[in-house]
Amino acid sequence: MFLGTMGFQFYCVVFFCAQFKRRAEETGIIINDFFLDDVDVRAELSIETFSLEMLHHNYSIEISGLFSVDYTLIYSVAATMTQYLVIMVQFAMKDV
């Protein structure tokens, strides 16, 4: 029960971080498409520059700069746990 709760909590954290990253990346596209017709050239240039800055910004959420929190983290954790499980089974079979 405890392991399932922790697994669900881990999935929720990764899910919300991935959703935040996706929505933050879409903001630059939305702002770039949102030009008002009656603005002057200077305001239009400022909006375009700001939207380009947003498009080139990295919005990934990192933990202490070591790794990104996204869906690949779930696959990495599952692969690592499986690898250690296989090693533990091999050592257990060696003792038999």
Biopython code that builds the backbone (N, CA, C, O; Angstrom):
import numpy as np
from Bio.PDB.StructureBuilder import StructureBuilder

atoms = [
    (1, "MET", "N", (0.832, -1.193, 0.000)),
    (1, "MET", "CA", (0.000, 0.000, 0.000)),
    (1, "MET", "C", (0.873, 1.253, 0.000)),
    (1, "MET", "O", (0.619, 2.183, -0.765)),
    (2, "PHE", "N", (1.896, 1.285, 0.846)),
    (2, "PHE", "CA", (2.774, 2.442, 0.938)),
    (2, "PHE", "C", (3.534, 2.653, -0.361)),
    (2, "PHE", "O", (3.686, 3.788, -0.812)),
    (3, "LEU", "N", (4.020, 1.557, -0.977)),
    (3, "LEU", "CA", (4.773, 1.652, -2.224)),
    (3, "LEU", "C", (3.884, 2.167, -3.350)),
    (3, "LEU", "O", (4.335, 2.948, -4.188)),
    (4, "GLY", "N", (2.638, 1.741, -3.376)),
    (4, "GLY", "CA", (1.702, 2.223, -4.383)),
    (4, "GLY", "C", (1.415, 3.706, -4.232)),
    (4, "GLY", "O", (1.324, 4.433, -5.221)),
    (5, "THR", "N", (1.274, 4.153, -2.990)),
    (5, "THR", "CA", (1.035, 5.576, -2.734)),
    (5, "THR", "C", (2.240, 6.410, -3.156)),
    (5, "THR", "O", (2.080, 7.470, -3.762)),
    (6, "MET", "N", (3.428, 5.945, -2.844)),
    (6, "MET", "CA", (4.633, 6.670, -3.241)),
    (6, "MET", "C", (4.798, 6.679, -4.764)),
    (6, "MET", "O", (5.223, 7.681, -5.339)),
    (7, "GLY", "N", (4.464, 5.574, -5.404)),
    (7, "GLY", "CA", (4.528, 5.514, -6.860)),
    (7, "GLY", "C", (3.538, 6.471, -7.508)),
    (7, "GLY", "O", (3.864, 7.129, -8.497)),
    (8, "PHE", "N", (2.336, 6.553, -6.960)),
    (8, "PHE", "CA", (1.332, 7.480, -7.477)),
    (8, "PHE", "C", (1.776, 8.929, -7.274)),
    (8, "PHE", "O", (1.590, 9.765, -8.157)),
    (9, "GLN", "N", (2.355, 9.222, -6.127)),
    (9, "GLN", "CA", (2.849, 10.567, -5.855)),
    (9, "GLN", "C", (3.981, 10.927, -6.823)),
    (9, "GLN", "O", (4.028, 12.050, -7.324)),
    (10, "PHE", "N", (4.878, 9.999, -7.086)),
    (10, "PHE", "CA", (5.964, 10.217, -8.035)),
    (10, "PHE", "C", (5.412, 10.492, -9.430)),
    (10, "PHE", "O", (5.878, 11.400, -10.119)),
    (11, "TYR", "N", (4.420, 9.705, -9.845)),
    (11, "TYR", "CA", (3.807, 9.915, -11.157)),
    (11, "TYR", "C", (3.139, 11.285, -11.244)),
    (11, "TYR", "O", (3.249, 11.960, -12.267)),
    (12, "CYS", "N", (2.448, 11.703, -10.182)),
    (12, "CYS", "CA", (1.780, 13.007, -10.190)),
    (12, "CYS", "C", (2.778, 14.146, -10.294)),
    (12, "CYS", "O", (2.534, 15.112, -11.018)),
    (13, "VAL", "N", (3.890, 14.055, -9.592)),
    (13, "VAL", "CA", (4.915, 15.100, -9.669)),
    (13, "VAL", "C", (5.468, 15.183, -11.086)),
    (13, "VAL", "O", (5.613, 16.277, -11.631)),
    (14, "VAL", "N", (5.775, 14.049, -11.679)),
    (14, "VAL", "CA", (6.312, 14.038, -13.040)),
    (14, "VAL", "C", (5.268, 14.550, -14.026)),
    (14, "VAL", "O", (5.599, 15.302, -14.943)),
    (15, "PHE", "N", (4.012, 14.149, -13.848)),
    (15, "PHE", "CA", (2.939, 14.577, -14.748)),
    (15, "PHE", "C", (2.767, 16.091, -14.709)),
    (15, "PHE", "O", (2.678, 16.729, -15.758)),
    (16, "PHE", "N", (2.718, 16.672, -13.512)),
    (16, "PHE", "CA", (2.514, 18.111, -13.403)),
    (16, "PHE", "C", (3.719, 18.897, -13.915)),
    (16, "PHE", "O", (3.552, 19.973, -14.489)),
    (17, "CYS", "N", (4.917, 18.380, -13.716)),
    (17, "CYS", "CA", (6.107, 19.054, -14.261)),
    (17, "CYS", "C", (6.097, 19.012, -15.789)),
    (17, "CYS", "O", (6.448, 19.999, -16.436)),
    (18, "ALA", "N", (5.704, 17.894, -16.362)),
    (18, "ALA", "CA", (5.644, 17.782, -17.817)),
    (18, "ALA", "C", (4.557, 18.694, -18.388)),
    (18, "ALA", "O", (4.755, 19.306, -19.438)),
    (19, "GLN", "N", (3.412, 18.790, -17.708)),
    (19, "GLN", "CA", (2.349, 19.678, -18.168)),
    (19, "GLN", "C", (2.780, 21.139, -18.082)),
    (19, "GLN", "O", (2.488, 21.923, -18.986)),
    (20, "PHE", "N", (3.470, 21.512, -17.007)),
    (20, "PHE", "CA", (3.965, 22.872, -16.866)),
    (20, "PHE", "C", (4.921, 23.218, -18.002)),
    (20, "PHE", "O", (4.841, 24.305, -18.574)),
    (21, "LYS", "N", (5.821, 22.299, -18.327)),
    (21, "LYS", "CA", (6.788, 22.537, -19.397)),
    (21, "LYS", "C", (6.074, 22.689, -20.735)),
    (21, "LYS", "O", (6.410, 23.579, -21.515)),
    (22, "ARG", "N", (5.103, 21.839, -21.005)),
    (22, "ARG", "CA", (4.374, 21.905, -22.276)),
    (22, "ARG", "C", (3.621, 23.224, -22.403)),
    (22, "ARG", "O", (3.653, 23.858, -23.458)),
    (23, "ARG", "N", (2.945, 23.638, -21.339)),
    (23, "ARG", "CA", (2.184, 24.891, -21.390)),
    (23, "ARG", "C", (3.098, 26.108, -21.480)),
    (23, "ARG", "O", (2.764, 27.082, -22.154)),
    (24, "ALA", "N", (4.238, 26.064, -20.815)),
    (24, "ALA", "CA", (5.182, 27.181, -20.891)),
    (24, "ALA", "C", (5.750, 27.318, -22.296)),
    (24, "ALA", "O", (5.972, 28.433, -22.766)),
    (25, "GLU", "N", (5.987, 26.197, -22.972)),
    (25, "GLU", "CA", (6.494, 26.254, -24.338)),
    (25, "GLU", "C", (5.442, 26.769, -25.303)),
    (25, "GLU", "O", (5.782, 27.415, -26.294)),
    (26, "GLU", "N", (4.174, 26.498, -25.037)),
    (26, "GLU", "CA", (3.095, 26.975, -25.905)),
    (26, "GLU", "C", (2.863, 28.477, -25.758)),
    (26, "GLU", "O", (2.299, 29.096, -26.660)),
    (27, "THR", "N", (3.280, 29.072, -24.655)),
    (27, "THR", "CA", (3.035, 30.487, -24.414)),
    (27, "THR", "C", (3.717, 31.354, -25.456)),
    (27, "THR", "O", (3.127, 32.328, -25.926)),
    (28, "GLY", "N", (4.937, 31.024, -25.826)),
    (28, "GLY", "CA", (5.636, 31.793, -26.848)),
    (28, "GLY", "C", (4.933, 31.760, -28.183)),
    (28, "GLY", "O", (4.901, 32.767, -28.889)),
    (29, "ILE", "N", (4.365, 30.613, -28.547)),
    (29, "ILE", "CA", (3.636, 30.485, -29.812)),
    (29, "ILE", "C", (2.352, 31.307, -29.761)),
    (29, "ILE", "O", (1.997, 31.965, -30.740)),
    (30, "ILE", "N", (1.662, 31.275, -28.639)),
    (30, "ILE", "CA", (0.423, 32.035, -28.498)),
    (30, "ILE", "C", (0.699, 33.530, -28.572)),
    (30, "ILE", "O", (-0.029, 34.262, -29.243)),
    (31, "ILE", "N", (1.738, 33.989, -27.893)),
    (31, "ILE", "CA", (2.073, 35.415, -27.923)),
    (31, "ILE", "C", (2.517, 35.834, -29.318)),
    (31, "ILE", "O", (2.195, 36.936, -29.761)),
    (32, "ASN", "N", (3.246, 34.977, -30.012)),
    (32, "ASN", "CA", (3.685, 35.298, -31.364)),
    (32, "ASN", "C", (2.497, 35.427, -32.308)),
    (32, "ASN", "O", (2.531, 36.256, -33.217)),
    (33, "ASP", "N", (1.457, 34.637, -32.121)),
    (33, "ASP", "CA", (0.265, 34.718, -32.962)),
    (33, "ASP", "C", (-0.650, 35.866, -32.561)),
    (33, "ASP", "O", (-1.553, 36.221, -33.319)),
    (34, "PHE", "N", (-0.442, 36.447, -31.405)),
    (34, "PHE", "CA", (-1.336, 37.465, -30.867)),
    (34, "PHE", "C", (-0.774, 38.861, -31.130)),
    (34, "PHE", "O", (-0.189, 39.484, -30.244)),
    (35, "PHE", "N", (-0.956, 39.329, -32.331)),
    (35, "PHE", "CA", (-0.577, 40.700, -32.674)),
    (35, "PHE", "C", (-1.854, 41.515, -32.853)),
    (35, "PHE", "O", (-2.760, 41.118, -33.586)),
    (36, "LEU", "N", (-1.911, 42.636, -32.189)),
    (36, "LEU", "CA", (-3.050, 43.529, -32.356)),
    (36, "LEU", "C", (-2.863, 44.346, -33.628)),
    (36, "LEU", "O", (-1.744, 44.727, -33.972)),
    (37, "ASP", "N", (-3.946, 44.608, -34.311)),
    (37, "ASP", "CA", (-3.853, 45.326, -35.581)),
    (37, "ASP", "C", (-3.516, 46.797, -35.410)),
    (37, "ASP", "O", (-2.870, 47.379, -36.281)),
    (38, "ASP", "N", (-3.932, 47.414, -34.315)),
    (38, "ASP", "CA", (-3.775, 48.849, -34.173)),
    (38, "ASP", "C", (-2.590, 49.248, -33.286)),
    (38, "ASP", "O", (-2.605, 50.330, -32.700)),
    (39, "VAL", "N", (-1.579, 48.407, -33.180)),
    (39, "VAL", "CA", (-0.396, 48.774, -32.402)),
    (39, "VAL", "C", (0.651, 49.356, -33.336)),
    (39, "VAL", "O", (0.661, 49.081, -34.536)),
    (40, "ASP", "N", (1.518, 50.151, -32.771)),
    (40, "ASP", "CA", (2.563, 50.745, -33.591)),
    (40, "ASP", "C", (3.690, 49.749, -33.831)),
    (40, "ASP", "O", (3.696, 48.651, -33.274)),
    (41, "VAL", "N", (4.622, 50.139, -34.650)),
    (41, "VAL", "CA", (5.711, 49.240, -35.063)),
    (41, "VAL", "C", (6.594, 48.881, -33.872)),
    (41, "VAL", "O", (7.063, 47.749, -33.764)),
    (42, "ARG", "N", (6.819, 49.833, -32.986)),
    (42, "ARG", "CA", (7.685, 49.583, -31.827)),
    (42, "ARG", "C", (7.091, 48.532, -30.891)),
    (42, "ARG", "O", (7.803, 47.652, -30.409)),
    (43, "ALA", "N", (5.780, 48.628, -30.636)),
    (43, "ALA", "CA", (5.122, 47.632, -29.779)),
    (43, "ALA", "C", (5.106, 46.264, -30.444)),
    (43, "ALA", "O", (5.290, 45.243, -29.782)),
    (44, "GLU", "N", (4.888, 46.247, -31.743)),
    (44, "GLU", "CA", (4.887, 44.973, -32.472)),
    (44, "GLU", "C", (6.265, 44.324, -32.434)),
    (44, "GLU", "O", (6.382, 43.110, -32.269)),
    (45, "LEU", "N", (7.305, 45.136, -32.588)),
    (45, "LEU", "CA", (8.671, 44.609, -32.520)),
    (45, "LEU", "C", (8.993, 44.089, -31.120)),
    (45, "LEU", "O", (9.666, 43.069, -30.978)),
    (46, "SER", "N", (8.518, 44.783, -30.088)),
    (46, "SER", "CA", (8.739, 44.334, -28.710)),
    (46, "SER", "C", (8.039, 43.002, -28.446)),
    (46, "SER", "O", (8.611, 42.110, -27.819)),
    (47, "ILE", "N", (6.801, 42.868, -28.925)),
    (47, "ILE", "CA", (6.063, 41.611, -28.739)),
    (47, "ILE", "C", (6.764, 40.484, -29.480)),
    (47, "ILE", "O", (6.880, 39.375, -28.958)),
    (48, "GLU", "N", (7.231, 40.757, -30.689)),
    (48, "GLU", "CA", (7.911, 39.720, -31.466)),
    (48, "GLU", "C", (9.223, 39.301, -30.809)),
    (48, "GLU", "O", (9.538, 38.111, -30.763)),
    (49, "THR", "N", (9.979, 40.249, -30.308)),
    (49, "THR", "CA", (11.240, 39.927, -29.632)),
    (49, "THR", "C", (10.992, 39.120, -28.365)),
    (49, "THR", "O", (11.700, 38.153, -28.085)),
    (50, "PHE", "N", (9.971, 39.530, -27.596)),
    (50, "PHE", "CA", (9.645, 38.803, -26.369)),
    (50, "PHE", "C", (9.195, 37.379, -26.667)),
    (50, "PHE", "O", (9.593, 36.444, -25.972)),
    (51, "SER", "N", (8.366, 37.207, -27.696)),
    (51, "SER", "CA", (7.901, 35.857, -28.028)),
    (51, "SER", "C", (9.041, 34.982, -28.526)),
    (51, "SER", "O", (9.067, 33.784, -28.242)),
    (52, "LEU", "N", (9.990, 35.563, -29.268)),
    (52, "LEU", "CA", (11.149, 34.781, -29.710)),
    (52, "LEU", "C", (12.033, 34.377, -28.533)),
    (52, "LEU", "O", (12.579, 33.275, -28.511)),
    (53, "GLU", "N", (12.170, 35.273, -27.557)),
    (53, "GLU", "CA", (12.914, 34.917, -26.344)),
    (53, "GLU", "C", (12.238, 33.757, -25.622)),
    (53, "GLU", "O", (12.910, 32.853, -25.125)),
    (54, "MET", "N", (10.929, 33.783, -25.566)),
    (54, "MET", "CA", (10.205, 32.703, -24.893)),
    (54, "MET", "C", (10.323, 31.389, -25.651)),
    (54, "MET", "O", (10.370, 30.325, -25.034)),
    (55, "LEU", "N", (10.372, 31.446, -26.979)),
    (55, "LEU", "CA", (10.495, 30.224, -27.770)),
    (55, "LEU", "C", (11.869, 29.578, -27.614)),
    (55, "LEU", "O", (11.991, 28.359, -27.740)),
    (56, "HIS", "N", (12.897, 30.369, -27.344)),
    (56, "HIS", "CA", (14.250, 29.831, -27.230)),
    (56, "HIS", "C", (14.660, 29.527, -25.796)),
    (56, "HIS", "O", (15.790, 29.104, -25.551)),
    (57, "HIS", "N", (13.769, 29.736, -24.863)),
    (57, "HIS", "CA", (14.083, 29.479, -23.455)),
    (57, "HIS", "C", (13.815, 28.015, -23.119)),
    (57, "HIS", "O", (12.846, 27.429, -23.603)),
    (58, "ASN", "N", (14.672, 27.430, -22.292)),
    (58, "ASN", "CA", (14.492, 26.046, -21.859)),
    (58, "ASN", "C", (13.634, 26.037, -20.589)),
    (58, "ASN", "O", (14.045, 26.565, -19.556)),
    (59, "TYR", "N", (12.456, 25.440, -20.670)),
    (59, "TYR", "CA", (11.526, 25.430, -19.551)),
    (59, "TYR", "C", (11.534, 24.123, -18.766)),
    (59, "TYR", "O", (10.643, 23.899, -17.946)),
    (60, "SER", "N", (12.499, 23.275, -18.993)),
    (60, "SER", "CA", (12.518, 21.998, -18.286)),
    (60, "SER", "C", (12.812, 22.222, -16.803)),
    (60, "SER", "O", (13.616, 23.078, -16.434)),
    (61, "ILE", "N", (12.154, 21.445, -15.978)),
    (61, "ILE", "CA", (12.329, 21.525, -14.530)),
    (61, "ILE", "C", (13.414, 20.524, -14.150)),
    (61, "ILE", "O", (13.304, 19.332, -14.436)),
    (62, "GLU", "N", (14.452, 21.019, -13.508)),
    (62, "GLU", "CA", (15.585, 20.171, -13.143)),
    (62, "GLU", "C", (15.730, 20.116, -11.633)),
    (62, "GLU", "O", (15.403, 21.070, -10.928)),
    (63, "ILE", "N", (16.220, 18.998, -11.152)),
    (63, "ILE", "CA", (16.483, 18.825, -9.729)),
    (63, "ILE", "C", (17.980, 19.001, -9.517)),
    (63, "ILE", "O", (18.785, 18.160, -9.919)),
    (64, "SER", "N", (18.332, 20.093, -8.886)),
    (64, "SER", "CA", (19.728, 20.463, -8.598)),
    (64, "SER", "C", (20.602, 20.462, -9.842)),
    (64, "SER", "O", (21.814, 20.275, -9.742)),
    (65, "GLY", "N", (20.015, 20.666, -11.000)),
    (65, "GLY", "CA", (20.770, 20.694, -12.242)),
    (65, "GLY", "C", (21.271, 19.336, -12.686)),
    (65, "GLY", "O", (22.053, 19.250, -13.633)),
    (66, "LEU", "N", (20.837, 18.266, -12.025)),
    (66, "LEU", "CA", (21.350, 16.934, -12.357)),
    (66, "LEU", "C", (20.536, 16.237, -13.441)),
    (66, "LEU", "O", (21.106, 15.663, -14.369)),
    (67, "PHE", "N", (19.210, 16.281, -13.333)),
    (67, "PHE", "CA", (18.380, 15.627, -14.338)),
    (67, "PHE", "C", (17.034, 16.323, -14.426)),
    (67, "PHE", "O", (16.578, 16.952, -13.471)),
    (68, "SER", "N", (16.404, 16.201, -15.591)),
    (68, "SER", "CA", (15.115, 16.833, -15.840)),
    (68, "SER", "C", (13.999, 15.972, -15.282)),
    (68, "SER", "O", (14.089, 14.745, -15.254)),
    (69, "VAL", "N", (12.948, 16.640, -14.841)),
    (69, "VAL", "CA", (11.760, 15.936, -14.364)),
    (69, "VAL", "C", (10.746, 15.963, -15.497)),
    (69, "VAL", "O", (10.064, 16.966, -15.713)),
    (70, "ASP", "N", (10.655, 14.851, -16.218)),
    (70, "ASP", "CA", (9.661, 14.666, -17.261)),
    (70, "ASP", "C", (9.377, 13.177, -17.387)),
    (70, "ASP", "O", (9.799, 12.388, -16.542)),
    (71, "TYR", "N", (8.664, 12.793, -18.438)),
    (71, "TYR", "CA", (8.256, 11.398, -18.550)),
    (71, "TYR", "C", (9.431, 10.443, -18.731)),
    (71, "TYR", "O", (9.315, 9.262, -18.404)),
    (72, "THR", "N", (10.550, 10.924, -19.241)),
    (72, "THR", "CA", (11.709, 10.037, -19.373)),
    (72, "THR", "C", (12.260, 9.628, -18.012)),
    (72, "THR", "O", (12.921, 8.596, -17.889)),
    (73, "LEU", "N", (11.987, 10.434, -16.997)),
    (73, "LEU", "CA", (12.426, 10.080, -15.644)),
    (73, "LEU", "C", (11.722, 8.811, -15.163)),
    (73, "LEU", "O", (12.340, 7.975, -14.504)),
    (74, "ILE", "N", (10.443, 8.661, -15.483)),
    (74, "ILE", "CA", (9.707, 7.452, -15.085)),
    (74, "ILE", "C", (10.330, 6.223, -15.737)),
    (74, "ILE", "O", (10.520, 5.197, -15.083)),
    (75, "TYR", "N", (10.649, 6.327, -17.034)),
    (75, "TYR", "CA", (11.259, 5.196, -17.729)),
    (75, "TYR", "C", (12.643, 4.876, -17.161)),
    (75, "TYR", "O", (13.014, 3.707, -17.051)),
    (76, "SER", "N", (13.392, 5.896, -16.808)),
    (76, "SER", "CA", (14.723, 5.677, -16.233)),
    (76, "SER", "C", (14.643, 4.990, -14.880)),
    (76, "SER", "O", (15.423, 4.083, -14.589)),
    (77, "VAL", "N", (13.702, 5.421, -14.057)),
    (77, "VAL", "CA", (13.530, 4.804, -12.738)),
    (77, "VAL", "C", (13.086, 3.351, -12.890)),
    (77, "VAL", "O", (13.592, 2.472, -12.192)),
    (78, "ALA", "N", (12.149, 3.096, -13.792)),
    (78, "ALA", "CA", (11.680, 1.719, -14.007)),
    (78, "ALA", "C", (12.803, 0.831, -14.537)),
    (78, "ALA", "O", (12.933, -0.319, -14.117)),
    (79, "ALA", "N", (13.609, 1.351, -15.448)),
    (79, "ALA", "CA", (14.720, 0.568, -15.988)),
    (79, "ALA", "C", (15.767, 0.280, -14.917)),
    (79, "ALA", "O", (16.303, -0.826, -14.855)),
    (80, "THR", "N", (16.060, 1.269, -14.077)),
    (80, "THR", "CA", (17.042, 1.058, -13.010)),
    (80, "THR", "C", (16.549, 0.048, -11.998)),
    (80, "THR", "O", (17.311, -0.814, -11.562)),
    (81, "MET", "N", (15.275, 0.141, -11.615)),
    (81, "MET", "CA", (14.720, -0.819, -10.654)),
    (81, "MET", "C", (14.718, -2.227, -11.226)),
    (81, "MET", "O", (15.010, -3.187, -10.512)),
    (82, "THR", "N", (14.393, -2.358, -12.504)),
    (82, "THR", "CA", (14.399, -3.674, -13.143)),
    (82, "THR", "C", (15.809, -4.245, -13.210)),
    (82, "THR", "O", (16.017, -5.436, -12.975)),
    (83, "GLN", "N", (16.765, -3.399, -13.527)),
    (83, "GLN", "CA", (18.153, -3.851, -13.604)),
    (83, "GLN", "C", (18.639, -4.344, -12.241)),
    (83, "GLN", "O", (19.271, -5.397, -12.156)),
    (84, "TYR", "N", (18.353, -3.601, -11.181)),
    (84, "TYR", "CA", (18.768, -4.047, -9.846)),
    (84, "TYR", "C", (18.028, -5.307, -9.416)),
    (84, "TYR", "O", (18.594, -6.145, -8.714)),
    (85, "LEU", "N", (16.784, -5.449, -9.824)),
    (85, "LEU", "CA", (16.030, -6.658, -9.508)),
    (85, "LEU", "C", (16.654, -7.875, -10.183)),
    (85, "LEU", "O", (16.764, -8.937, -9.571)),
    (86, "VAL", "N", (17.059, -7.727, -11.433)),
    (86, "VAL", "CA", (17.708, -8.832, -12.144)),
    (86, "VAL", "C", (19.028, -9.196, -11.472)),
    (86, "VAL", "O", (19.341, -10.379, -11.332)),
    (87, "ILE", "N", (19.796, -8.211, -11.061)),
    (87, "ILE", "CA", (21.072, -8.479, -10.377)),
    (87, "ILE", "C", (20.826, -9.189, -9.051)),
    (87, "ILE", "O", (21.551, -10.121, -8.703)),
    (88, "MET", "N", (19.809, -8.756, -8.308)),
    (88, "MET", "CA", (19.499, -9.405, -7.018)),
    (88, "MET", "C", (19.058, -10.842, -7.235)),
    (88, "MET", "O", (19.420, -11.715, -6.446)),
    (89, "VAL", "N", (18.288, -11.113, -8.277)),
    (89, "VAL", "CA", (17.851, -12.495, -8.568)),
    (89, "VAL", "C", (19.056, -13.340, -8.951)),
    (89, "VAL", "O", (19.142, -14.500, -8.548)),
    (90, "GLN", "N", (19.973, -12.795, -9.706)),
    (90, "GLN", "CA", (21.154, -13.553, -10.097)),
    (90, "GLN", "C", (22.014, -13.903, -8.891)),
    (90, "GLN", "O", (22.540, -15.014, -8.811)),
    (91, "PHE", "N", (22.166, -12.972, -7.950)),
    (91, "PHE", "CA", (22.929, -13.289, -6.744)),
    (91, "PHE", "C", (22.189, -14.301, -5.877)),
    (91, "PHE", "O", (22.823, -15.150, -5.252)),
    (92, "ALA", "N", (20.885, -14.230, -5.828)),
    (92, "ALA", "CA", (20.112, -15.197, -5.045)),
    (92, "ALA", "C", (20.212, -16.592, -5.664)),
    (92, "ALA", "O", (20.255, -17.582, -4.933)),
    (93, "MET", "N", (20.250, -16.692, -6.987)),
    (93, "MET", "CA", (20.371, -17.992, -7.635)),
    (93, "MET", "C", (21.773, -18.562, -7.463)),
    (93, "MET", "O", (21.955, -19.780, -7.462)),
    (94, "LYS", "N", (22.756, -17.689, -7.320)),
    (94, "LYS", "CA", (24.131, -18.125, -7.133)),
    (94, "LYS", "C", (24.301, -18.825, -5.787)),
    (94, "LYS", "O", (25.062, -19.787, -5.679)),
    (95, "ASP", "N", (23.595, -18.347, -4.763)),
    (95, "ASP", "CA", (23.712, -18.929, -3.434)),
    (95, "ASP", "C", (22.995, -20.269, -3.315)),
    (95, "ASP", "O", (23.272, -21.011, -2.372)),
    (96, "VAL", "N", (22.101, -20.607, -4.209)),
    (96, "VAL", "CA", (21.338, -21.851, -4.132)),
    (96, "VAL", "C", (22.116, -23.006, -4.575)),
    (96, "VAL", "O", (21.611, -24.129, -4.569)),
]
sb = StructureBuilder()
sb.init_structure("model")
sb.init_model(0)
sb.init_chain("A")
sb.init_seg("    ")
for serial, (resi, resn, name, xyz) in enumerate(atoms, 1):
    if name == "N":
        sb.init_residue(resn, " ", resi, " ")
    sb.init_atom(name, np.array(xyz, "f"), 0.0, 1.0, " ", f" {name:<3s}", serial, name[0])
structure = sb.get_structure()
